[in-house]
Amino acid sequence: MSAARAREPGELFGPRTALFADMLSVGLATAVTCLPLVTVPAALSTACAVLRGSVRDRPVTAGRYVALLRRRAWAADLAAGALLLAGALLFAADLALAEAGLPGARLFAVTAAVIGACAVVVGLRACARPESGAAGWRAALRGAARDAVSDVGGSLLVLLALATAALCAWMMPPLAFLAPGPLALALTAVDVRRGGPAASRARVKTSSTWETSDSSRERV
């Protein structure tokens, strides 16, 4: 996502290939962090923060991922994870009722699918916003809801990225542990492109301020 530098003499791979490899390591760390399920929002948000740091030439490594993960406000993150699980269970229960043959089940299933898709888009775009680690999830969700409405193309890209990650994991289950990396990269790219260069710099500055303030508290 940052400007590509020239390949050094004797260097086998270019910077984009190196970023791709680092993204896979971050994706693996994200998959492991997601295993308790309630940690999914925090895991994905941290992955997006690490990948966004490449704009400022910060290292995209699993070590930096773990460092940012340890500095998160876990009370809010676990609450967001619990809300996510509750919503997923409610959605599954609604679909089960629709499949039971109740009157109007087909219309109900379509409506539930649309609502679920909108909720997934807002949730994923919230994870990509720096406010999810700086100002809190409420600010991130408000911004994500605005972006989902005003940037329909970006919302479609988010759904496409999620569908691609799910398809890869379904076709080759071992890829499920690497899929969060490309998904986080796609979410970060959609967020960074939103509003052009000025907005991108502002969002990177917000994320950098969060990381710097947390680092200062850790040193104290």
Accessible surface in RSA format (square Angstrom, percent):
REM  Atomic radii and reference values for relative SASA: ProtOr
REM  Chains: A
REM  Algorithm: Lee & Richards
REM  Probe-radius: 1.40
REM  Slices: 20
REM RES _ NUM      All-atoms   Total-Side   Main-Chain    Non-polar    All polar
REM                ABS   REL    ABS   REL    ABS   REL    ABS   REL    ABS   REL
RES MET A   1    82.00  42.5  21.34  14.1  60.66 144.4  35.89  30.5  46.11  61.1
RES SER A   2    47.86  40.4  25.86  34.5  22.00  50.7  12.17  25.9  35.69  50.0
RES ALA A   3   101.57  93.4  66.86 103.2  34.72  79.0  78.01 109.9  23.56  62.4
RES ALA A   4    59.80  55.0  23.73  36.6  36.07  82.0  27.18  38.3  32.62  86.4
RES ARG A   5   124.60  52.3 107.60  54.8  17.00  40.5  70.55  96.4  54.05  32.8
RES ALA A   6    85.62  78.7  64.72  99.9  20.90  47.5  75.43 106.2  10.18  27.0
RES ARG A   7   141.99  59.6 115.82  59.0  26.17  62.3  31.73  43.4 110.26  66.8
RES GLU A   8   102.11  58.6  98.86  74.8   3.24   7.7  38.10  73.7  64.00  52.3
RES PRO A   9   131.81  96.1  97.84  89.2  33.97 123.5 110.15  90.9  21.66 134.6
RES GLY A  10    80.18  98.9   0.00   N/A  80.18  98.9  45.63 125.2  34.55  77.4
RES GLU A  11    52.33  30.0  35.44  26.8  16.89  40.2  29.76  57.6  22.56  18.4
RES LEU A  12   144.56  80.5 124.86  89.3  19.70  49.5 126.88  89.1  17.68  47.6
RES PHE A  13   126.14  63.1 121.46  75.2   4.68  12.2 122.85  74.5   3.29   9.4
RES GLY A  14     8.64  10.7   0.00   N/A   8.64  10.7   8.05  22.1   0.60   1.3
RES PRO A  15    34.90  25.4  28.97  26.4   5.93  21.6  30.12  24.9   4.77  29.7
RES ARG A  16   186.26  78.2 178.80  91.1   7.46  17.8  71.32  97.5 114.94  69.7
RES THR A  17    65.39  46.5  61.23  62.1   4.17   9.9  36.19  48.6  29.20  44.1
RES ALA A  18    48.35  44.5  41.46  64.0   6.89  15.7  48.11  67.7   0.24   0.6
RES LEU A  19    36.46  20.3  34.01  24.3   2.44   6.1  35.90  25.2   0.56   1.5
RES PHE A  20   108.93  54.5 106.22  65.8   2.71   7.1 108.71  65.9   0.22   0.6
RES ALA A  21    57.37  52.7  49.15  75.9   8.22  18.7  51.22  72.1   6.15  16.3
RES ASP A  22    48.46  33.9  48.03  47.8   0.43   1.0   0.43   1.0  48.03  47.9
RES MET A  23     3.10   1.6   3.10   2.1   0.00   0.0   3.01   2.6   0.10   0.1
RES LEU A  24    47.12  26.2  46.70  33.4   0.42   1.1  46.93  33.0   0.19   0.5
RES SER A  25    44.38  37.5  36.02  48.1   8.36  19.3  39.03  83.1   5.34   7.5
RES VAL A  26     0.00   0.0   0.00   0.0   0.00   0.0   0.00   0.0   0.00   0.0
RES GLY A  27     0.00   0.0   0.00   N/A   0.00   0.0   0.00   0.0   0.00   0.0
RES LEU A  28    85.31  47.5  85.31  61.0   0.00   0.0  85.31  59.9   0.00   0.0
RES ALA A  29    19.42  17.9  10.88  16.8   8.55  19.4  18.14  25.6   1.28   3.4
RES THR A  30     0.25   0.2   0.25   0.3   0.00   0.0   0.25   0.3   0.00   0.0
RES ALA A  31     9.25   8.5   5.34   8.2   3.91   8.9   7.34  10.3   1.91   5.1
RES VAL A  32    82.87  54.5  78.68  71.2   4.19  10.1  78.68  68.4   4.19  11.4
RES THR A  33    23.36  16.6  15.77  16.0   7.59  18.1  14.34  19.3   9.03  13.6
RES CYS A  34    25.77  19.5  24.47  27.3   1.30   3.1  15.39  39.0  10.38  11.2
RES LEU A  35   114.46  63.7  94.47  67.6  19.99  50.2  97.10  68.2  17.36  46.7
RES PRO A  36    80.97  59.0  55.16  50.3  25.81  93.8  68.27  56.4  12.70  78.9
RES LEU A  37    98.94  55.1  98.94  70.8   0.00   0.0  98.94  69.5   0.00   0.0
RES VAL A  38    44.42  29.2  44.38  40.2   0.04   0.1  44.38  38.6   0.04   0.1
RES THR A  39    15.58  11.1  15.30  15.5   0.28   0.7  15.58  20.9   0.00   0.0
RES VAL A  40    40.77  26.8  40.77  36.9   0.00   0.0  40.77  35.4   0.00   0.0
RES PRO A  41    10.16   7.4   9.49   8.7   0.66   2.4  10.16   8.4   0.00   0.0
RES ALA A  42     0.03   0.0   0.03   0.1   0.00   0.0   0.03   0.0   0.00   0.0
RES ALA A  43     0.00   0.0   0.00   0.0   0.00   0.0   0.00   0.0   0.00   0.0
RES LEU A  44    11.43   6.4  11.43   8.2   0.00   0.0  11.43   8.0   0.00   0.0
RES SER A  45     3.75   3.2   2.14   2.9   1.61   3.7   0.00   0.0   3.75   5.2
RES THR A  46     0.00   0.0   0.00   0.0   0.00   0.0   0.00   0.0   0.00   0.0
RES ALA A  47     0.00   0.0   0.00   0.0   0.00   0.0   0.00   0.0   0.00   0.0
RES CYS A  48     0.09   0.1   0.09   0.1   0.00   0.0   0.09   0.2   0.00   0.0
RES ALA A  49     4.77   4.4   4.52   7.0   0.25   0.6   4.52   6.4   0.25   0.7
RES VAL A  50     0.00   0.0   0.00   0.0   0.00   0.0   0.00   0.0   0.00   0.0
RES LEU A  51     0.05   0.0   0.05   0.0   0.00   0.0   0.05   0.0   0.00   0.0
RES ARG A  52     3.03   1.3   3.03   1.5   0.00   0.0   1.42   1.9   1.61   1.0
RES GLY A  53     5.33   6.6   0.00   N/A   5.33   6.6   5.10  14.0   0.23   0.5
RES SER A  54     9.38   7.9   7.46  10.0   1.92   4.4   8.31  17.7   1.07   1.5
RES VAL A  55    54.38  35.8  36.80  33.3  17.58  42.4  36.80  32.0  17.58  47.7
RES ARG A  56   122.24  51.3  96.38  49.1  25.85  61.6  24.03  32.8  98.20  59.5
RES ASP A  57   123.29  86.4  92.10  91.7  31.18  73.7  34.23  80.6  89.06  88.8
RES ARG A  58    76.33  32.0  68.88  35.1   7.45  17.7  12.06  16.5  64.27  39.0
RES PRO A  59    82.74  60.3  71.22  64.9  11.52  41.9  82.65  68.2   0.09   0.6
RES VAL A  60     8.18   5.4   5.01   4.5   3.17   7.6   5.01   4.4   3.17   8.6
RES THR A  61    55.16  39.2  54.04  54.8   1.12   2.7  48.10  64.6   7.06  10.7
RES ALA A  62    37.51  34.5  34.77  53.7   2.74   6.2  34.90  49.1   2.61   6.9
RES GLY A  63    51.66  63.7   0.00   N/A  51.66  63.7  39.46 108.3  12.20  27.3
RES ARG A  64    30.84  12.9  23.73  12.1   7.11  16.9  20.23  27.6  10.62   6.4
RES TYR A  65     1.03   0.5   1.03   0.6   0.00   0.0   1.03   0.8   0.00   0.0
RES VAL A  66    72.77  47.9  72.77  65.9   0.00   0.0  72.77  63.2   0.00   0.0
RES ALA A  67    39.22  36.1  32.86  50.7   6.36  14.5  38.27  53.9   0.96   2.5
RES LEU A  68     1.67   0.9   1.67   1.2   0.00   0.0   1.67   1.2   0.00   0.0
RES LEU A  69    23.30  13.0  23.28  16.7   0.02   0.1  23.28  16.3   0.02   0.1
RES ARG A  70   183.10  76.9 154.47  78.7  28.63  68.2  41.45  56.7 141.65  85.8
RES ARG A  71    50.37  21.2  32.00  16.3  18.37  43.7  16.65  22.8  33.72  20.4
RES ARG A  72    16.80   7.1   2.43   1.2  14.37  34.2   2.11   2.9  14.69   8.9
RES ALA A  73    73.97  68.0  56.00  86.4  17.97  40.9  66.55  93.7   7.43  19.7
RES TRP A  74    77.01  30.9  72.27  35.0   4.74  11.1  64.44  34.4  12.57  20.4
RES ALA A  75    88.92  81.8  68.48 105.7  20.44  46.5  77.44 109.0  11.48  30.4
RES ALA A  76    48.10  44.2  37.60  58.0  10.50  23.9  44.82  63.1   3.28   8.7
RES ASP A  77     3.33   2.3   3.23   3.2   0.10   0.2   0.23   0.5   3.11   3.1
RES LEU A  78    77.67  43.3  74.88  53.6   2.79   7.0  75.14  52.8   2.52   6.8
RES ALA A  79    64.09  58.9  49.03  75.7  15.05  34.2  58.26  82.0   5.83  15.4
RES ALA A  80    21.35  19.6  11.62  17.9   9.73  22.1  17.10  24.1   4.25  11.3
RES GLY A  81     0.00   0.0   0.00   N/A   0.00   0.0   0.00   0.0   0.00   0.0
RES ALA A  82    53.55  49.2  47.05  72.6   6.50  14.8  49.27  69.4   4.28  11.3
RES LEU A  83   128.25  71.4 121.25  86.7   7.00  17.6 125.41  88.1   2.85   7.7
RES LEU A  84    83.50  46.5  75.66  54.1   7.83  19.7  82.92  58.2   0.58   1.6
RES LEU A  85    54.30  30.2  54.26  38.8   0.04   0.1  54.26  38.1   0.04   0.1
RES ALA A  86    56.66  52.1  46.17  71.3  10.49  23.9  51.81  73.0   4.85  12.9
RES GLY A  87    37.65  46.4   0.00   N/A  37.65  46.4  32.49  89.2   5.16  11.6
RES ALA A  88    53.43  49.1  40.57  62.6  12.86  29.3  48.14  67.8   5.29  14.0
RES LEU A  89   128.87  71.8 124.35  89.0   4.52  11.4 124.74  87.6   4.13  11.1
RES LEU A  90   115.03  64.1 110.76  79.2   4.27  10.7 114.39  80.3   0.64   1.7
RES PHE A  91    72.68  36.4  70.23  43.5   2.45   6.4  72.30  43.8   0.38   1.1
RES ALA A  92    57.64  53.0  48.50  74.9   9.14  20.8  52.69  74.2   4.95  13.1
RES ALA A  93    49.45  45.5  41.21  63.6   8.24  18.7  48.44  68.2   1.01   2.7
RES ASP A  94    35.70  25.0  35.70  35.5   0.00   0.0   0.14   0.3  35.56  35.5
RES LEU A  95    55.99  31.2  55.98  40.1   0.01   0.0  55.99  39.3   0.00   0.0
RES ALA A  96    61.07  56.1  48.11  74.2  12.96  29.5  52.87  74.4   8.20  21.7
RES LEU A  97    98.94  55.1  98.61  70.5   0.32   0.8  98.94  69.5   0.00   0.0
RES ALA A  98    10.30   9.5   2.83   4.4   7.46  17.0   4.66   6.6   5.64  14.9
RES GLU A  99   152.29  87.4 116.32  88.0  35.96  85.6  48.51  93.8 103.78  84.7
RES ALA A 100    72.63  66.8  32.32  49.9  40.30  91.7  44.85  63.2  27.77  73.6
RES GLY A 101    64.25  79.2   0.00   N/A  64.25  79.2  34.61  95.0  29.64  66.4
RES LEU A 102    93.59  52.1  88.73  63.5   4.87  12.2  89.00  62.5   4.60  12.4
RES PRO A 103   135.89  99.0 102.81  93.7  33.08 120.3 115.30  95.2  20.59 127.9
RES GLY A 104    53.32  65.8   0.00   N/A  53.32  65.8  35.46  97.3  17.86  40.0
RES ALA A 105    18.69  17.2  14.17  21.9   4.51  10.3  16.17  22.8   2.52   6.7
RES ARG A 106   204.74  86.0 195.04  99.4   9.70  23.1  77.57 106.0 127.17  77.1
RES LEU A 107   130.84  72.9 127.03  90.9   3.81   9.6 129.14  90.7   1.71   4.6
RES PHE A 108    90.38  45.2  86.17  53.4   4.22  11.0  90.03  54.6   0.36   1.0
RES ALA A 109    30.98  28.5  29.28  45.2   1.71   3.9  29.63  41.7   1.36   3.6
RES VAL A 110    85.66  56.4  82.75  74.9   2.91   7.0  85.63  74.4   0.02   0.1
RES THR A 111    63.41  45.1  59.69  60.5   3.72   8.9  49.41  66.4  14.00  21.2
RES ALA A 112    10.94  10.1   4.98   7.7   5.96  13.6   9.89  13.9   1.05   2.8
RES ALA A 113    50.37  46.3  44.26  68.3   6.11  13.9  45.69  64.3   4.68  12.4
RES VAL A 114    86.70  57.0  83.89  75.9   2.81   6.8  86.68  75.3   0.02   0.1
RES ILE A 115   110.90  63.1 108.49  80.8   2.41   5.8 110.36  79.5   0.54   1.5
RES GLY A 116    15.03  18.5   0.00   N/A  15.03  18.5  14.81  40.6   0.22   0.5
RES ALA A 117    37.55  34.5  30.44  47.0   7.11  16.2  35.73  50.3   1.82   4.8
RES CYS A 118    74.75  56.5  69.40  77.4   5.36  12.6  28.79  72.9  45.97  49.6
RES ALA A 119    63.18  58.1  46.80  72.2  16.38  37.3  55.06  77.5   8.12  21.5
RES VAL A 120    61.88  40.7  55.00  49.8   6.89  16.6  61.54  53.5   0.34   0.9
RES VAL A 121     7.50   4.9   7.50   6.8   0.00   0.0   7.50   6.5   0.00   0.0
RES VAL A 122    34.95  23.0  34.95  31.6   0.00   0.0  34.95  30.4   0.00   0.0
RES GLY A 123    27.09  33.4   0.00   N/A  27.09  33.4  25.70  70.5   1.39   3.1
RES LEU A 124    21.38  11.9  20.82  14.9   0.57   1.4  20.82  14.6   0.57   1.5
RES ARG A 125     8.81   3.7   7.29   3.7   1.52   3.6   4.95   6.8   3.86   2.3
RES ALA A 126     0.19   0.2   0.19   0.3   0.00   0.0   0.19   0.3   0.00   0.0
RES CYS A 127     9.44   7.1   8.84   9.9   0.60   1.4   0.00   0.0   9.44  10.2
RES ALA A 128     1.27   1.2   1.27   2.0   0.00   0.0   1.27   1.8   0.00   0.0
RES ARG A 129    17.44   7.3  16.28   8.3   1.16   2.8   0.24   0.3  17.20  10.4
RES PRO A 130     5.52   4.0   0.82   0.7   4.70  17.1   5.23   4.3   0.29   1.8
RES GLU A 131    32.51  18.7  32.51  24.6   0.00   0.0  11.01  21.3  21.51  17.6
RES SER A 132     5.85   4.9   1.13   1.5   4.73  10.9   0.00   0.0   5.85   8.2
RES GLY A 133    16.99  21.0   0.00   N/A  16.99  21.0   6.05  16.6  10.95  24.5
RES ALA A 134    45.46  41.8  11.79  18.2  33.68  76.6  13.95  19.6  31.52  83.5
RES ALA A 135    73.33  67.4  33.84  52.2  39.49  89.8  44.07  62.1  29.26  77.5
RES GLY A 136    25.55  31.5   0.00   N/A  25.55  31.5  25.07  68.8   0.47   1.1
RES TRP A 137    26.15  10.5  23.02  11.1   3.12   7.3  22.95  12.2   3.20   5.2
RES ARG A 138   196.99  82.7 192.97  98.4   4.01   9.6  66.59  91.0 130.39  79.0
RES ALA A 139    24.06  22.1  19.14  29.5   4.92  11.2  19.76  27.8   4.30  11.4
RES ALA A 140     0.00   0.0   0.00   0.0   0.00   0.0   0.00   0.0   0.00   0.0
RES LEU A 141    68.97  38.4  67.52  48.3   1.46   3.7  67.91  47.7   1.07   2.9
RES ARG A 142   141.69  59.5 135.64  69.1   6.04  14.4  64.44  88.1  77.24  46.8
RES GLY A 143     0.74   0.9   0.00   N/A   0.74   0.9   0.53   1.5   0.21   0.5
RES ALA A 144     0.02   0.0   0.00   0.0   0.02   0.1   0.02   0.0   0.00   0.0
RES ALA A 145    42.16  38.8  40.43  62.4   1.73   3.9  41.37  58.3   0.79   2.1
RES ARG A 146   149.85  62.9 142.62  72.7   7.23  17.2  74.89 102.3  74.96  45.4
RES ASP A 147    10.75   7.5  10.75  10.7   0.00   0.0   0.00   0.0  10.75  10.7
RES ALA A 148    18.41  16.9  10.10  15.6   8.32  18.9  10.21  14.4   8.20  21.7
RES VAL A 149   121.15  79.7 107.34  97.2  13.81  33.3 111.89  97.2   9.26  25.1
RES SER A 150    70.15  59.3  34.76  46.4  35.39  81.5  42.38  90.2  27.77  38.9
RES ASP A 151    14.05   9.8  11.19  11.1   2.86   6.8   3.54   8.3  10.51  10.5
RES VAL A 152    90.92  59.8  87.98  79.6   2.94   7.1  87.98  76.4   2.94   8.0
RES GLY A 153    40.02  49.4   0.00   N/A  40.02  49.4  31.24  85.7   8.78  19.7
RES GLY A 154     0.00   0.0   0.00   N/A   0.00   0.0   0.00   0.0   0.00   0.0
RES SER A 155    11.49   9.7  11.49  15.3   0.00   0.0  11.49  24.5   0.00   0.0
RES LEU A 156   110.23  61.4 105.79  75.7   4.44  11.2 106.65  74.9   3.58   9.6
RES LEU A 157    82.53  46.0  78.93  56.5   3.60   9.1  79.19  55.6   3.34   9.0
RES VAL A 158     1.23   0.8   0.58   0.5   0.66   1.6   1.23   1.1   0.00   0.0
RES LEU A 159    59.60  33.2  56.24  40.2   3.36   8.5  56.51  39.7   3.09   8.3
RES LEU A 160   111.69  62.2 107.50  76.9   4.19  10.5 111.25  78.1   0.44   1.2
RES ALA A 161    17.83  16.4   8.19  12.6   9.64  21.9  15.23  21.4   2.60   6.9
RES LEU A 162    57.78  32.2  57.78  41.3   0.00   0.0  57.78  40.6   0.00   0.0
RES ALA A 163    57.73  53.1  46.63  72.0  11.10  25.3  54.08  76.2   3.66   9.7
RES THR A 164    69.81  49.7  66.72  67.6   3.10   7.4  56.03  75.3  13.78  20.8
RES ALA A 165    13.78  12.7   8.47  13.1   5.31  12.1  13.36  18.8   0.42   1.1
RES ALA A 166    58.79  54.1  46.64  72.0  12.15  27.6  54.60  76.9   4.19  11.1
RES LEU A 167    95.51  53.2  91.48  65.4   4.03  10.1  95.04  66.7   0.47   1.3
RES CYS A 168    49.20  37.2  47.07  52.5   2.13   5.0   7.53  19.1  41.66  44.9
RES ALA A 169    25.42  23.4  20.21  31.2   5.21  11.8  20.57  29.0   4.85  12.9
RES TRP A 170   197.75  79.4 176.18  85.3  21.58  50.7 154.43  82.3  43.32  70.3
RES MET A 171   125.47  65.0  95.53  63.2  29.94  71.3  85.37  72.6  40.10  53.1
RES MET A 172   109.99  57.0 108.26  71.7   1.73   4.1  79.15  67.3  30.84  40.9
RES PRO A 173    90.19  65.7  85.59  78.0   4.60  16.7  86.87  71.7   3.31  20.6
RES PRO A 174    94.69  69.0  82.51  75.2  12.18  44.3  88.17  72.8   6.52  40.5
RES LEU A 175    60.67  33.8  60.43  43.2   0.24   0.6  60.43  42.4   0.24   0.6
RES ALA A 176    44.09  40.5  33.94  52.4  10.15  23.1  34.93  49.2   9.16  24.3
RES PHE A 177    95.84  47.9  95.72  59.3   0.12   0.3  95.84  58.1   0.00   0.0
RES LEU A 178    57.68  32.1  57.68  41.3   0.00   0.0  57.68  40.5   0.00   0.0
RES ALA A 179    15.25  14.0   9.64  14.9   5.61  12.8  15.07  21.2   0.18   0.5
RES PRO A 180    21.58  15.7  20.34  18.5   1.24   4.5  21.48  17.7   0.10   0.6
RES GLY A 181     0.00   0.0   0.00   N/A   0.00   0.0   0.00   0.0   0.00   0.0
RES PRO A 182    56.71  41.3  51.31  46.8   5.40  19.6  52.69  43.5   4.02  25.0
RES LEU A 183    20.21  11.3  18.01  12.9   2.20   5.5  19.90  14.0   0.31   0.8
RES ALA A 184     0.00   0.0   0.00   0.0   0.00   0.0   0.00   0.0   0.00   0.0
RES LEU A 185    45.82  25.5  45.82  32.8   0.00   0.0  45.82  32.2   0.00   0.0
RES ALA A 186    31.39  28.9  23.27  35.9   8.11  18.5  30.98  43.6   0.41   1.1
RES LEU A 187     2.05   1.1   0.28   0.2   1.77   4.4   0.70   0.5   1.35   3.6
RES THR A 188     0.00   0.0   0.00   0.0   0.00   0.0   0.00   0.0   0.00   0.0
RES ALA A 189    41.72  38.4  37.07  57.2   4.65  10.6  38.79  54.6   2.93   7.8
RES VAL A 190     8.36   5.5   8.29   7.5   0.07   0.2   8.36   7.3   0.00   0.0
RES ASP A 191     5.65   4.0   5.04   5.0   0.61   1.4   3.33   7.8   2.32   2.3
RES VAL A 192    25.15  16.5  24.93  22.6   0.21   0.5  25.03  21.7   0.12   0.3
RES ARG A 193   119.11  50.0  95.54  48.7  23.57  56.1  48.66  66.5  70.45  42.7
RES ARG A 194    64.34  27.0  61.43  31.3   2.91   6.9   6.93   9.5  57.40  34.8
RES GLY A 195    56.05  69.1   0.00   N/A  56.05  69.1  29.67  81.4  26.38  59.1
RES GLY A 196    26.58  32.8   0.00   N/A  26.58  32.8  23.70  65.0   2.89   6.5
RES PRO A 197   100.05  72.9  92.85  84.6   7.20  26.2  99.37  82.0   0.68   4.2
RES ALA A 198    66.78  61.4  58.69  90.6   8.09  18.4  60.05  84.6   6.73  17.8
RES ALA A 199    29.71  27.3  22.11  34.1   7.59  17.3  28.86  40.6   0.85   2.2
RES SER A 200    15.46  13.1  14.92  19.9   0.55   1.3  12.38  26.4   3.09   4.3
RES ARG A 201   159.78  67.1 152.59  77.8   7.19  17.1  76.41 104.4  83.37  50.5
RES ALA A 202    56.60  52.0  48.72  75.2   7.88  17.9  54.63  76.9   1.97   5.2
RES ARG A 203    31.27  13.1  30.44  15.5   0.83   2.0  12.17  16.6  19.10  11.6
RES VAL A 204     8.46   5.6   8.14   7.4   0.32   0.8   8.14   7.1   0.32   0.9
RES LYS A 205   143.49  70.0 143.18  87.9   0.31   0.7  85.70  77.1  57.79  61.6
RES THR A 206    52.26  37.2  47.07  47.7   5.19  12.4  26.17  35.1  26.10  39.5
RES SER A 207     5.08   4.3   5.08   6.8   0.00   0.0   2.98   6.3   2.10   2.9
RES SER A 208    13.99  11.8  12.41  16.6   1.59   3.7   4.89  10.4   9.10  12.7
RES THR A 209    82.69  58.8  77.43  78.5   5.26  12.5  66.64  89.5  16.05  24.3
RES TRP A 210    21.04   8.4  15.95   7.7   5.10  12.0  16.00   8.5   5.04   8.2
RES GLU A 211    10.10   5.8   9.64   7.3   0.46   1.1   5.34  10.3   4.76   3.9
RES THR A 212    75.58  53.8  71.31  72.3   4.28  10.2  61.80  83.0  13.78  20.8
RES SER A 213    44.56  37.7  37.03  49.4   7.53  17.4  35.85  76.3   8.71  12.2
RES ASP A 214     5.08   3.6   2.76   2.7   2.32   5.5   1.71   4.0   3.37   3.4
RES SER A 215    28.73  24.3  28.09  37.5   0.64   1.5  16.06  34.2  12.67  17.7
RES SER A 216    41.69  35.2  40.45  54.0   1.24   2.9  29.01  61.8  12.68  17.8
RES ARG A 217   158.56  66.6 141.91  72.3  16.65  39.6  73.61 100.6  84.95  51.5
RES GLU A 218   114.24  65.6  82.72  62.6  31.52  75.0  44.29  85.7  69.95  57.1
RES ARG A 219   182.38  76.6 145.48  74.2  36.90  87.9  79.45 108.6 102.93  62.4
RES VAL A 220   162.46 106.9 106.03  96.0  56.43 136.0 123.99 107.7  38.47 104.3
END  Absolute sums over single chains surface
CHAIN  1 A    12203.8      10127.7       2076.1       8937.7       3266.1
END  Absolute sums over all chains
TOTAL         12203.8      10127.7       2076.1       8937.7       3266.1
